[in-house]
Amino acid sequence: MFDALKAQPQDKILILMQQFRDDPRKDKIDLGVGVYKDAQGLTPVMRAVKTAEQQLWQAETTKTYTGLAGDPGFVQAMAELILGPGAQAAGAATPGGTGALRQAFELIRHAAPGAKVWLPAPTWPNHTAILRYLGMDMAEYRYFDEDSGGLDMGGLLEDLGRVAAGDVVLLHGCCHNPTGANPNPVEWQAIADVLAQRRAVALVDLAYQGFGDGLAEDAAATRLLADKLPELLIAASCSKNFGIYRERTGVLLALGGDRARVQENLAWLNRMNYSFPPDHGARLVTMILKDATLRADWQAELEQVRHGMLALRQALAQALQTETRSDRFGFVAAHRGMFSRLGLTPDQVERLRKDHGIYMVGDSRLNIAGLNAQTVTVLAKVVAGVL
Ligand code: LMR
């Protein structure tokens, strides 16, 4: 049986992660995988998470199963974090944001087998990989303008204008991965209008809430879509904003339709795929969101992380301007979130890795949080050198 297995395509982000770990160079710089790092290059456990873990250890009396859709308190707390107080949504806890996406795709396939899923070009490579794996129909809409490093709003609206009724359009709710370019509030209005006009279903991938312009600001587009569209899916991750990557904590929310029926289907999909979702991370998140002191501490640390990344963006844009004597990379300061796509060729990216031990994804996506005050200048000099 096993002889029949074929080699599987590997995820380029994960290959890079391994290559970095295997690189013996002391001064190597990891700008690859989307994991937050502080100035010392560490990915710390957030203070509120540590405190919640201590409290949980003291208070937890059982590890028996939760519900199939996870703890309803977690789903509600996440719905309110994303959609605002009093939010009403069907929802299920999932193993990370990827689990939420996978369940969203399966729900779509189940409810509307003919629906096409539209993805921004470019998008997170795993969107395409999972849809392909599930044998689902997909299409691309224009998103990024390589020349300006900004949004291709004209192309985007033109392509979304061709979406058929009932098709699903995947949008990055904030902090677009991999480009870092995001619609402004007026552009989001236009996107919501065209989706409403086309009677499309939106699927929001919200993996970086709090990493762009702030917790509420980063949820504004999702809230707008929830207001304007009769049906909406939200796949949210707690990996980054709570820093609990390995705990696999995410949620799939669904708005519209018969809520009880949708809820029943979300629970059933969990049962079919892995039965009960993981609970540890979800419980920590719930404790933090429901306790005023923990929540304030979490938000303060998250703001510090966000401001740190913004400062690195400004510093990198400035250093690139100095080193290249041009405004070519001005977009780095305008981008938001963890990533920016620099617009280097694969060959230039490879030279950065081979000659300088600087790791970024082949499409020249870099993780801003992988930098610090010193390496910003190192990177800018090396980039100017390979141009
Ligand atoms: C990334 O894009 O680097 C992260 O979302 C990590 C991953 O799983 O790819």
Residues whose N, C-alpha, C, O or C-beta is under 5 A from the ligand:
A	BS01	LMR	I13 G32 V33 G34
